[in-house]
Amino acid sequence: MALEKMFVGVLRVLTPLGPRYIKPSLAQRIYLIWIFRHFQILPLQVLTAGQRRFMDVLCVEPHFVSLIQANGVEAPILGTLERRPPLAEQDVQSRRPSSGISDAVSRLVPASYNAPRR
């Protein structure tokens, strides 16, 4: 299976539009096997800066292919990259903790409890 991945493997990229499959060169496939050596799925945020640039180059080049090869067999997947759009700042600010949570916690803490002051 490792040799098959090295010679015909594809990279799966999860995008907001759905999965895309990229056919990298042999050298790129070897590097991808190294990147995904411990995990099958990696979010873009956990990669190093160099690995992110490498992935960006792969995603910009028009090497998208079908998962099904010409002989009707599924190509082996080298790994899956999650490329999710970052949260907009407005979305983060609009999220407020539920008042129900703070109410539930305040009921668990006795009224006589005073936190130590520094």
N, CA, C and O atoms as CSV, one atom per row, in Angstrom:
chain,resi,resn,atom,element,x,y,z
A,1,MET,N,N,0.832,-1.198,0.000
A,1,MET,CA,C,0.000,0.000,0.000
A,1,MET,C,C,0.871,1.253,0.000
A,1,MET,O,O,0.523,2.246,-0.639
A,2,ALA,N,N,2.000,1.218,0.711
A,2,ALA,CA,C,2.857,2.398,0.768
A,2,ALA,C,C,3.413,2.740,-0.618
A,2,ALA,O,O,3.500,3.911,-0.986
A,3,LEU,N,N,3.788,1.712,-1.379
A,3,LEU,CA,C,4.294,1.979,-2.733
A,3,LEU,C,C,3.192,2.513,-3.636
A,3,LEU,O,O,3.429,3.378,-4.479
A,4,GLU,N,N,1.989,1.990,-3.449
A,4,GLU,CA,C,0.861,2.474,-4.250
A,4,GLU,C,C,0.584,3.938,-3.937
A,4,GLU,O,O,0.328,4.731,-4.843
A,5,LYS,N,N,0.634,4.301,-2.648
A,5,LYS,CA,C,0.450,5.708,-2.269
A,5,LYS,C,C,1.525,6.574,-2.902
A,5,LYS,O,O,1.248,7.675,-3.378
A,6,MET,N,N,2.751,6.070,-2.905
A,6,MET,CA,C,3.863,6.871,-3.421
A,6,MET,C,C,3.728,7.126,-4.921
A,6,MET,O,O,4.103,8.195,-5.403
A,7,PHE,N,N,3.200,6.163,-5.653
A,7,PHE,CA,C,3.167,6.322,-7.105
A,7,PHE,C,C,1.842,6.832,-7.671
A,7,PHE,O,O,1.837,7.449,-8.736
A,8,VAL,N,N,0.721,6.596,-6.991
A,8,VAL,CA,C,-0.563,7.058,-7.551
A,8,VAL,C,C,-1.447,7.752,-6.530
A,8,VAL,O,O,-2.616,8.014,-6.810
A,9,GLY,N,N,-0.916,8.056,-5.352
A,9,GLY,CA,C,-1.727,8.657,-4.302
A,9,GLY,C,C,-2.171,10.078,-4.620
A,9,GLY,O,O,-1.532,10.790,-5.395
A,10,VAL,N,N,-3.274,10.470,-4.006
A,10,VAL,CA,C,-3.812,11.823,-4.175
A,10,VAL,C,C,-3.995,12.460,-2.799
A,10,VAL,O,O,-4.151,11.763,-1.797
A,11,LEU,N,N,-3.974,13.779,-2.766
A,11,LEU,CA,C,-4.230,14.536,-1.553
A,11,LEU,C,C,-5.686,14.979,-1.569
A,11,LEU,O,O,-6.150,15.556,-2.553
A,12,ARG,N,N,-6.412,14.711,-0.481
A,12,ARG,CA,C,-7.797,15.178,-0.365
A,12,ARG,C,C,-7.780,16.495,0.409
A,12,ARG,O,O,-7.204,16.581,1.494
A,13,VAL,N,N,-8.413,17.511,-0.158
A,13,VAL,CA,C,-8.511,18.819,0.487
A,13,VAL,C,C,-9.986,19.086,0.747
A,13,VAL,O,O,-10.790,19.144,-0.183
A,14,LEU,N,N,-10.336,19.250,2.022
A,14,LEU,CA,C,-11.726,19.547,2.380
A,14,LEU,C,C,-11.930,21.053,2.317
A,14,LEU,O,O,-11.307,21.800,3.072
A,15,THR,N,N,-12.787,21.492,1.431
A,15,THR,CA,C,-13.083,22.910,1.248
A,15,THR,C,C,-14.550,23.144,1.584
A,15,THR,O,O,-15.308,22.184,1.722
A,16,PRO,N,N,-14.966,24.409,1.720
A,16,PRO,CA,C,-16.390,24.683,1.952
A,16,PRO,C,C,-17.287,24.155,0.827
A,16,PRO,O,O,-18.473,23.913,1.050
A,17,LEU,N,N,-16.735,23.975,-0.377
A,17,LEU,CA,C,-17.512,23.474,-1.507
A,17,LEU,C,C,-17.529,21.955,-1.584
A,17,LEU,O,O,-18.221,21.383,-2.426
A,18,GLY,N,N,-16.772,21.300,-0.712
A,18,GLY,CA,C,-16.690,19.845,-0.732
A,18,GLY,C,C,-15.256,19.401,-0.929
A,18,GLY,O,O,-14.360,20.232,-1.073
A,19,PRO,N,N,-15.032,18.091,-0.937
A,19,PRO,CA,C,-13.658,17.603,-1.082
A,19,PRO,C,C,-13.134,17.778,-2.504
A,19,PRO,O,O,-13.863,17.614,-3.482
A,20,ARG,N,N,-11.866,18.110,-2.588
A,20,ARG,CA,C,-11.152,18.205,-3.868
A,20,ARG,C,C,-9.967,17.268,-3.775
A,20,ARG,O,O,-9.416,17.069,-2.692
A,21,TYR,N,N,-9.568,16.691,-4.889
A,21,TYR,CA,C,-8.461,15.751,-4.920
A,21,TYR,C,C,-7.371,16.309,-5.827
A,21,TYR,O,O,-7.643,16.749,-6.944
A,22,ILE,N,N,-6.143,16.287,-5.338
A,22,ILE,CA,C,-5.012,16.855,-6.053
A,22,ILE,C,C,-4.021,15.744,-6.358
A,22,ILE,O,O,-3.698,14.933,-5.490
A,23,LYS,N,N,-3.548,15.713,-7.582
A,23,LYS,CA,C,-2.548,14.732,-8.015
A,23,LYS,C,C,-1.178,15.402,-7.975
A,23,LYS,O,O,-0.826,16.117,-8.914
A,24,PRO,N,N,-0.390,15.191,-6.909
A,24,PRO,CA,C,0.925,15.809,-6.819
A,24,PRO,C,C,1.976,15.018,-7.604
A,24,PRO,O,O,1.736,13.884,-8.017
A,25,SER,N,N,3.136,15.635,-7.799
A,25,SER,CA,C,4.249,14.953,-8.451
A,25,SER,C,C,4.819,13.913,-7.486
A,25,SER,O,O,4.416,13.857,-6.324
A,26,LEU,N,N,5.748,13.096,-7.962
A,26,LEU,CA,C,6.333,12.047,-7.121
A,26,LEU,C,C,7.031,12.647,-5.899
A,26,LEU,O,O,6.843,12.167,-4.781
A,27,ALA,N,N,7.829,13.687,-6.105
A,27,ALA,CA,C,8.532,14.324,-4.980
A,27,ALA,C,C,7.531,14.925,-3.987
A,27,ALA,O,O,7.726,14.836,-2.775
A,28,GLN,N,N,6.471,15.531,-4.498
A,28,GLN,CA,C,5.443,16.097,-3.623
A,28,GLN,C,C,4.719,15.003,-2.848
A,28,GLN,O,O,4.394,15.188,-1.676
A,29,ARG,N,N,4.465,13.866,-3.493
A,29,ARG,CA,C,3.809,12.747,-2.803
A,29,ARG,C,C,4.671,12.216,-1.665
A,29,ARG,O,O,4.149,11.885,-0.600
A,30,ILE,N,N,5.973,12.130,-1.872
A,30,ILE,CA,C,6.870,11.663,-0.817
A,30,ILE,C,C,6.826,12.626,0.369
A,30,ILE,O,O,6.789,12.194,1.521
A,31,TYR,N,N,6.831,13.931,0.086
A,31,TYR,CA,C,6.756,14.923,1.158
A,31,TYR,C,C,5.410,14.849,1.883
A,31,TYR,O,O,5.356,15.001,3.103
A,32,LEU,N,N,4.334,14.616,1.144
A,32,LEU,CA,C,3.011,14.489,1.762
A,32,LEU,C,C,2.929,13.244,2.638
A,32,LEU,O,O,2.295,13.278,3.693
A,33,ILE,N,N,3.551,12.155,2.226
A,33,ILE,CA,C,3.590,10.958,3.061
A,33,ILE,C,C,4.285,11.283,4.376
A,33,ILE,O,O,3.873,10.810,5.435
A,34,TRP,N,N,5.342,12.094,4.306
A,34,TRP,CA,C,6.048,12.506,5.520
A,34,TRP,C,C,5.155,13.393,6.407
A,34,TRP,O,O,5.100,13.200,7.621
A,35,ILE,N,N,4.470,14.346,5.806
A,35,ILE,CA,C,3.614,15.253,6.578
A,35,ILE,C,C,2.494,14.474,7.277
A,35,ILE,O,O,2.188,14.736,8.440
A,36,PHE,N,N,1.894,13.531,6.579
A,36,PHE,CA,C,0.754,12.783,7.123
A,36,PHE,C,C,1.185,11.445,7.738
A,36,PHE,O,O,0.372,10.525,7.824
A,37,ARG,N,N,2.435,11.323,8.163
A,37,ARG,CA,C,2.942,10.047,8.663
A,37,ARG,C,C,2.248,9.588,9.948
A,37,ARG,O,O,2.155,8.383,10.184
A,38,HIS,N,N,1.763,10.497,10.775
A,38,HIS,CA,C,1.118,10.117,12.032
A,38,HIS,C,C,-0.399,10.305,12.018
A,38,HIS,O,O,-1.103,9.682,12.813
A,39,PHE,N,N,-0.904,11.143,11.136
A,39,PHE,CA,C,-2.336,11.474,11.113
A,39,PHE,C,C,-2.857,11.403,9.691
A,39,PHE,O,O,-2.138,11.734,8.748
A,40,GLN,N,N,-4.093,10.977,9.526
A,40,GLN,CA,C,-4.726,10.947,8.210
A,40,GLN,C,C,-5.364,12.284,7.851
A,40,GLN,O,O,-5.457,12.633,6.675
A,41,ILE,N,N,-5.808,13.040,8.872
A,41,ILE,CA,C,-6.472,14.323,8.645
A,41,ILE,C,C,-5.743,15.383,9.460
A,41,ILE,O,O,-5.513,15.210,10.657
A,42,LEU,N,N,-5.382,16.485,8.800
A,42,LEU,CA,C,-4.715,17.591,9.484
A,42,LEU,C,C,-5.381,18.909,9.101
A,42,LEU,O,O,-5.619,19.154,7.918
A,43,PRO,N,N,-5.685,19.756,10.076
A,43,PRO,CA,C,-6.149,21.107,9.731
A,43,PRO,C,C,-4.947,21.948,9.317
A,43,PRO,O,O,-3.824,21.701,9.756
A,44,LEU,N,N,-5.187,22.919,8.487
A,44,LEU,CA,C,-4.120,23.771,7.974
A,44,LEU,C,C,-3.376,24.484,9.105
A,44,LEU,O,O,-2.182,24.755,8.983
A,45,GLN,N,N,-4.067,24.787,10.195
A,45,GLN,CA,C,-3.481,25.564,11.285
A,45,GLN,C,C,-2.361,24.830,12.009
A,45,GLN,O,O,-1.520,25.490,12.620
A,46,VAL,N,N,-2.304,23.511,11.975
A,46,VAL,CA,C,-1.268,22.787,12.710
A,46,VAL,C,C,0.013,22.608,11.915
A,46,VAL,O,O,1.012,22.142,12.462
A,47,LEU,N,N,0.007,22.963,10.646
A,47,LEU,CA,C,1.193,22.817,9.815
A,47,LEU,C,C,2.174,23.960,10.057
A,47,LEU,O,O,1.789,25.053,10.474
A,48,THR,N,N,3.441,23.686,9.786
A,48,THR,CA,C,4.447,24.741,9.895
A,48,THR,C,C,4.254,25.727,8.749
A,48,THR,O,O,3.506,25.462,7.808
A,49,ALA,N,N,4.930,26.854,8.838
A,49,ALA,CA,C,4.801,27.883,7.794
A,49,ALA,C,C,5.236,27.332,6.430
A,49,ALA,O,O,4.596,27.609,5.415
A,50,GLY,N,N,6.306,26.565,6.408
A,50,GLY,CA,C,6.778,25.981,5.149
A,50,GLY,C,C,5.801,24.969,4.580
A,50,GLY,O,O,5.578,24.920,3.371
A,51,GLN,N,N,5.219,24.164,5.458
A,51,GLN,CA,C,4.227,23.192,5.005
A,51,GLN,C,C,2.969,23.883,4.505
A,51,GLN,O,O,2.344,23.412,3.554
A,52,ARG,N,N,2.586,24.998,5.133
A,52,ARG,CA,C,1.416,25.762,4.656
A,52,ARG,C,C,1.681,26.334,3.271
A,52,ARG,O,O,0.807,26.293,2.405
A,53,ARG,N,N,2.876,26.865,3.059
A,53,ARG,CA,C,3.220,27.393,1.723
A,53,ARG,C,C,3.174,26.268,0.689
A,53,ARG,O,O,2.670,26.455,-0.418
A,54,PHE,N,N,3.700,25.110,1.055
A,54,PHE,CA,C,3.681,23.951,0.167
A,54,PHE,C,C,2.244,23.579,-0.200
A,54,PHE,O,O,1.942,23.333,-1.368
A,55,MET,N,N,1.367,23.540,0.793
A,55,MET,CA,C,-0.041,23.207,0.547
A,55,MET,C,C,-0.711,24.279,-0.308
A,55,MET,O,O,-1.519,23.961,-1.181
A,56,ASP,N,N,-0.381,25.544,-0.062
A,56,ASP,CA,C,-0.955,26.625,-0.869
A,56,ASP,C,C,-0.557,26.478,-2.333
A,56,ASP,O,O,-1.377,26.672,-3.231
A,57,VAL,N,N,0.704,26.136,-2.565
A,57,VAL,CA,C,1.177,25.933,-3.942
A,57,VAL,C,C,0.419,24.775,-4.582
A,57,VAL,O,O,-0.001,24.866,-5.735
A,58,LEU,N,N,0.246,23.700,-3.843
A,58,LEU,CA,C,-0.497,22.554,-4.380
A,58,LEU,C,C,-1.939,22.925,-4.726
A,58,LEU,O,O,-2.466,22.500,-5.754
A,59,CYS,N,N,-2.564,23.710,-3.874
A,59,CYS,CA,C,-3.977,24.053,-4.086
A,59,CYS,C,C,-4.172,25.072,-5.196
A,59,CYS,O,O,-5.247,25.137,-5.792
A,60,VAL,N,N,-3.149,25.868,-5.485
A,60,VAL,CA,C,-3.261,26.876,-6.535
A,60,VAL,C,C,-3.045,26.249,-7.909
A,60,VAL,O,O,-3.691,26.641,-8.881
A,61,GLU,N,N,-2.139,25.278,-7.989
A,61,GLU,CA,C,-1.865,24.618,-9.264
A,61,GLU,C,C,-3.096,23.827,-9.711
A,61,GLU,O,O,-3.783,23.230,-8.882
A,62,PRO,N,N,-3.374,23.820,-10.997
A,62,PRO,CA,C,-4.572,23.105,-11.473
A,62,PRO,C,C,-4.326,21.607,-11.662
A,62,PRO,O,O,-4.315,21.116,-12.791
A,63,HIS,N,N,-4.129,20.886,-10.563
A,63,HIS,CA,C,-3.906,19.440,-10.626
A,63,HIS,C,C,-5.058,18.670,-10.005
A,63,HIS,O,O,-4.849,17.572,-9.488
A,64,PHE,N,N,-6.274,19.216,-10.041
A,64,PHE,CA,C,-7.424,18.535,-9.464
A,64,PHE,C,C,-7.789,17.341,-10.334
A,64,PHE,O,O,-7.819,17.432,-11.562
A,65,VAL,N,N,-8.063,16.228,-9.679
A,65,VAL,CA,C,-8.409,14.995,-10.390
A,65,VAL,C,C,-9.611,14.357,-9.710
A,65,VAL,O,O,-10.051,14.799,-8.648
A,66,SER,N,N,-10.127,13.326,-10.330
A,66,SER,CA,C,-11.204,12.540,-9.741
A,66,SER,C,C,-10.576,11.493,-8.824
A,66,SER,O,O,-9.453,11.047,-9.060
A,67,LEU,N,N,-11.298,11.109,-7.789
A,67,LEU,CA,C,-10.811,10.070,-6.885
A,67,LEU,C,C,-10.756,8.715,-7.589
A,67,LEU,O,O,-9.923,7.871,-7.259
A,68,ILE,N,N,-11.642,8.512,-8.556
A,68,ILE,CA,C,-11.685,7.253,-9.308
A,68,ILE,C,C,-10.702,7.357,-10.469
A,68,ILE,O,O,-10.798,8.270,-11.289
A,69,GLN,N,N,-9.764,6.426,-10.536
A,69,GLN,CA,C,-8.770,6.419,-11.604
A,69,GLN,C,C,-9.390,5.934,-12.905
A,69,GLN,O,O,-10.542,5.501,-12.930
A,70,ALA,N,N,-8.620,6.009,-13.983
A,70,ALA,CA,C,-9.108,5.613,-15.300
A,70,ALA,C,C,-9.513,4.134,-15.333
A,70,ALA,O,O,-10.402,3.754,-16.095
A,71,ASN,N,N,-8.862,3.295,-14.507
A,71,ASN,CA,C,-9.189,1.865,-14.499
A,71,ASN,C,C,-10.376,1.543,-13.590
A,71,ASN,O,O,-10.714,0.372,-13.417
A,72,GLY,N,N,-11.017,2.568,-13.003
A,72,GLY,CA,C,-12.199,2.377,-12.186
A,72,GLY,C,C,-11.921,2.117,-10.717
A,72,GLY,O,O,-12.851,1.882,-9.945
A,73,VAL,N,N,-10.658,2.154,-10.317
A,73,VAL,CA,C,-10.281,1.904,-8.929
A,73,VAL,C,C,-10.045,3.241,-8.229
A,73,VAL,O,O,-9.531,4.188,-8.824
A,74,GLU,N,N,-10.435,3.296,-6.943
A,74,GLU,CA,C,-10.187,4.515,-6.161
A,74,GLU,C,C,-8.701,4.692,-5.931
A,74,GLU,O,O,-7.989,3.741,-5.608
A,75,ALA,N,N,-8.238,5.928,-6.101
A,75,ALA,CA,C,-6.832,6.230,-5.833
A,75,ALA,C,C,-6.603,6.245,-4.328
A,75,ALA,O,O,-7.477,6.689,-3.583
A,76,PRO,N,N,-5.444,5.769,-3.859
A,76,PRO,CA,C,-5.169,5.845,-2.422
A,76,PRO,C,C,-4.994,7.298,-1.992
A,76,PRO,O,O,-4.431,8.111,-2.725
A,77,ILE,N,N,-5.479,7.609,-0.807
A,77,ILE,CA,C,-5.407,8.981,-0.301
A,77,ILE,C,C,-4.179,9.113,0.588
A,77,ILE,O,O,-4.018,8.370,1.557
A,78,LEU,N,N,-3.318,10.063,0.251
A,78,LEU,CA,C,-2.108,10.314,1.024
A,78,LEU,C,C,-2.441,10.907,2.391
A,78,LEU,O,O,-1.793,10.594,3.390
A,79,GLY,N,N,-3.439,11.749,2.421
A,79,GLY,CA,C,-3.875,12.412,3.632
A,79,GLY,C,C,-4.974,13.390,3.290
A,79,GLY,O,O,-5.251,13.649,2.119
A,80,THR,N,N,-5.600,13.934,4.322
A,80,THR,CA,C,-6.692,14.880,4.134
A,80,THR,C,C,-6.335,16.176,4.822
A,80,THR,O,O,-6.016,16.196,6.011
A,81,LEU,N,N,-6.389,17.258,4.069
A,81,LEU,CA,C,-6.109,18.592,4.589
A,81,LEU,C,C,-7.428,19.329,4.763
A,81,LEU,O,O,-8.222,19.421,3.827
A,82,GLU,N,N,-7.661,19.855,5.963
A,82,GLU,CA,C,-8.866,20.642,6.214
A,82,GLU,C,C,-8.544,22.108,5.963
A,82,GLU,O,O,-7.746,22.709,6.683
A,83,ARG,N,N,-9.159,22.670,4.955
A,83,ARG,CA,C,-8.998,24.104,4.657
A,83,ARG,C,C,-10.332,24.777,4.929
A,83,ARG,O,O,-11.138,24.988,4.022
A,84,ARG,N,N,-10.547,25.107,6.181
A,84,ARG,CA,C,-11.798,25.771,6.556
A,84,ARG,C,C,-11.551,27.261,6.638
A,84,ARG,O,O,-10.487,27.697,7.078
A,85,PRO,N,N,-12.522,28.039,6.218
A,85,PRO,CA,C,-12.330,29.487,6.301
A,85,PRO,C,C,-12.253,29.928,7.753
A,85,PRO,O,O,-12.941,29.369,8.607
A,86,PRO,N,N,-11.417,30.932,8.044
A,86,PRO,CA,C,-11.337,31.422,9.428
A,86,PRO,C,C,-12.649,32.081,9.842
A,86,PRO,O,O,-13.386,32.610,9.011
A,87,LEU,N,N,-12.921,32.039,11.133
A,87,LEU,CA,C,-14.124,32.686,11.643
A,87,LEU,C,C,-14.009,34.195,11.474
A,87,LEU,O,O,-12.964,34.783,11.750
A,88,ALA,N,N,-15.072,34.801,11.026
A,88,ALA,CA,C,-15.082,36.250,10.895
A,88,ALA,C,C,-15.078,36.870,12.288
A,88,ALA,O,O,-15.609,36.282,13.231
A,89,GLU,N,N,-14.489,38.039,12.421
A,89,GLU,CA,C,-14.401,38.692,13.723
A,89,GLU,C,C,-15.791,38.981,14.289
A,89,GLU,O,O,-15.990,38.924,15.502
A,90,GLN,N,N,-16.739,39.286,13.430
A,90,GLN,CA,C,-18.100,39.561,13.885
A,90,GLN,C,C,-18.718,38.314,14.504
A,90,GLN,O,O,-19.431,38.405,15.503
A,91,ASP,N,N,-18.445,37.129,13.905
A,91,ASP,CA,C,-18.983,35.889,14.446
A,91,ASP,C,C,-18.449,35.627,15.844
A,91,ASP,O,O,-19.192,35.184,16.720
A,92,VAL,N,N,-17.171,35.897,16.059
A,92,VAL,CA,C,-16.564,35.657,17.361
A,92,VAL,C,C,-17.140,36.616,18.397
A,92,VAL,O,O,-17.414,36.213,19.528
A,93,GLN,N,N,-17.327,37.884,18.022
A,93,GLN,CA,C,-17.852,38.872,18.960
A,93,GLN,C,C,-19.320,38.631,19.268
A,93,GLN,O,O,-19.778,38.924,20.373
A,94,SER,N,N,-20.063,38.101,18.306
A,94,SER,CA,C,-21.487,37.897,18.520
A,94,SER,C,C,-21.766,36.708,19.440
A,94,SER,O,O,-22.862,36.594,19.989
A,95,ARG,N,N,-20.791,35.833,19.609
A,95,ARG,CA,C,-20.971,34.693,20.509
A,95,ARG,C,C,-20.779,35.146,21.943
A,95,ARG,O,O,-19.714,35.643,22.311
A,96,ARG,N,N,-21.793,34.976,22.734
A,96,ARG,CA,C,-21.734,35.333,24.153
A,96,ARG,C,C,-22.019,34.086,24.964
A,96,ARG,O,O,-22.813,33.240,24.553
A,97,PRO,N,N,-21.381,33.971,26.106
A,97,PRO,CA,C,-21.691,32.802,26.927
A,97,PRO,C,C,-23.138,32.853,27.391
A,97,PRO,O,O,-23.699,33.921,27.637
A,98,SER,N,N,-23.705,31.710,27.500
A,98,SER,CA,C,-25.094,31.605,27.926
A,98,SER,C,C,-25.222,32.038,29.381
A,98,SER,O,O,-24.407,31.656,30.222
A,99,SER,N,N,-26.241,32.832,29.675
A,99,SER,CA,C,-26.452,33.256,31.055
A,99,SER,C,C,-26.860,32.063,31.913
A,99,SER,O,O,-26.662,32.071,33.128
A,100,GLY,N,N,-27.427,31.048,31.286
A,100,GLY,CA,C,-27.809,29.851,32.019
A,100,GLY,C,C,-26.609,29.151,32.636
A,100,GLY,O,O,-26.715,28.568,33.715
A,101,ILE,N,N,-25.467,29.206,31.957
A,101,ILE,CA,C,-24.260,28.572,32.478
A,101,ILE,C,C,-23.777,29.303,33.715
A,101,ILE,O,O,-23.483,28.671,34.729
A,102,SER,N,N,-23.691,30.629,33.650
A,102,SER,CA,C,-23.213,31.380,34.813
A,102,SER,C,C,-24.194,31.267,35.982
A,102,SER,O,O,-23.776,31.258,37.140
A,103,ASP,N,N,-25.488,31.180,35.689
A,103,ASP,CA,C,-26.475,30.992,36.750
A,103,ASP,C,C,-26.300,29.635,37.424
A,103,ASP,O,O,-26.397,29.525,38.646
A,104,ALA,N,N,-26.040,28.605,36.623
A,104,ALA,CA,C,-25.864,27.265,37.171
A,104,ALA,C,C,-24.606,27.193,38.027
A,104,ALA,O,O,-24.604,26.548,39.075
A,105,VAL,N,N,-23.541,27.850,37.589
A,105,VAL,CA,C,-22.298,27.835,38.354
A,105,VAL,C,C,-22.469,28.609,39.650
A,105,VAL,O,O,-21.983,28.171,40.692
A,106,SER,N,N,-23.146,29.746,39.612
A,106,SER,CA,C,-23.315,30.542,40.830
A,106,SER,C,C,-24.141,29.792,41.883
A,106,SER,O,O,-23.984,30.027,43.081
A,107,ARG,N,N,-25.019,28.894,41.434
A,107,ARG,CA,C,-25.781,28.111,42.393
A,107,ARG,C,C,-24.908,27.051,43.072
A,107,ARG,O,O,-25.198,26.632,44.193
A,108,LEU,N,N,-23.846,26.621,42.397
A,108,LEU,CA,C,-22.964,25.604,42.967
A,108,LEU,C,C,-22.001,26.187,43.993
A,108,LEU,O,O,-21.539,25.471,44.881
A,109,VAL,N,N,-21.693,27.473,43.883
A,109,VAL,CA,C,-20.744,28.114,44.788
A,109,VAL,C,C,-21.520,28.684,45.972
A,109,VAL,O,O,-22.460,29.455,45.773
A,110,PRO,N,N,-21.146,28.322,47.196
A,110,PRO,CA,C,-21.868,28.858,48.348
A,110,PRO,C,C,-21.716,30.372,48.451
A,110,PRO,O,O,-20.684,30.932,48.080
A,111,ALA,N,N,-22.740,31.012,48.952
A,111,ALA,CA,C,-22.715,32.475,49.081
A,111,ALA,C,C,-21.660,32.923,50.074
A,111,ALA,O,O,-21.169,34.049,49.987
A,112,SER,N,N,-21.300,32.060,51.020
A,112,SER,CA,C,-20.311,32.441,52.018
A,112,SER,C,C,-18.876,32.341,51.511
A,112,SER,O,O,-17.942,32.772,52.188
A,113,TYR,N,N,-18.704,31.772,50.321
A,113,TYR,CA,C,-17.360,31.595,49.766
A,113,TYR,C,C,-16.819,32.927,49.269
A,113,TYR,O,O,-17.453,33.589,48.448
A,114,ASN,N,N,-15.696,33.308,49.743
A,114,ASN,CA,C,-14.994,34.509,49.264
A,114,ASN,C,C,-13.686,34.068,48.658
A,114,ASN,O,O,-12.891,33.397,49.316
A,115,ALA,N,N,-13.457,34.424,47.446
A,115,ALA,CA,C,-12.213,34.058,46.761
A,115,ALA,C,C,-11.052,34.786,47.444
A,115,ALA,O,O,-11.204,35.936,47.856
A,116,PRO,N,N,-9.893,34.128,47.568
A,116,PRO,CA,C,-8.753,34.794,48.187
A,116,PRO,C,C,-8.326,36.004,47.371
A,116,PRO,O,O,-8.292,35.959,46.141
A,117,ARG,N,N,-8.010,37.054,48.051
A,117,ARG,CA,C,-7.594,38.293,47.395
A,117,ARG,C,C,-6.093,38.363,47.346
A,117,ARG,O,O,-5.406,37.920,48.266
A,118,ARG,N,N,-5.590,38.918,46.276
A,118,ARG,CA,C,-4.140,39.043,46.094
A,118,ARG,C,C,-3.705,40.452,46.309
A,118,ARG,O,O,-2.517,40.754,46.199
